[in-house]
Amino acid sequence: MSEEVIVKYCSPTLAGIKTGSLFCCSYDNKSELFDFLRELNYNLGCKGIRFLPMRLKNKKALIYVFRPLRLISELKNKEAEKLLSERGYHTDNCNLCLNRLRKRLGEGEEFPHEIGLFLGYPVEDVKGFIENKAACAKCVGCWKVYGDEENARKQFERFKKCTSVYQRQYEIGRPLNRLTVAGHRG
């Protein structure tokens, strides 16, 4: 895993305009991966960012990068609580939710599509994706849209622009800790 990969897949989260991002990366040594994640958490935790390995399988790591305080706030949405409760989540505790998600990711057969709530996707879109089995979306961008198409398209463009700006800034030498916008520590 490299900082370049983090910039490529997590810029909107680093910028504070998205709750979380998820990406997959290869690793050779699990201990080195965990050391790198610990270092990132140490250096960026004060800016309200956390890196969490969600699944390790066949030398591939699924990494969740998120803003804990923002996630806690979004998971308090009544519709999000209902959707998660139906899937065995204890919505009164963010850490228990993350542990449940990690368990669901490791269970195998079906991908836990409620993960969209952890990425900051609108509840109506996550719910629509699950209910429609990924069919009949109004549009597709960073996620499949079943609700407010106009707002989603604006978000997609905002995320794309943010990623482009961050990649250019990183390429000219701006370090990851300077690219990360400070938020509340969580």
Secondary structure by P-SEA (a helix, b strand, c coil): ccaaaaaacccccccccccccccccccccaaaaaaaaaaaaaacccccbbbbbccccccccccccccaaaaaaaaacaaaaaaaaaaccccccaaaaaaaaaaaaaccccccccccccccccaaaaaaaaaaccccccccccccccccaaaaaaaaaaaaaaaaaaaaaaaacccccccccccccc
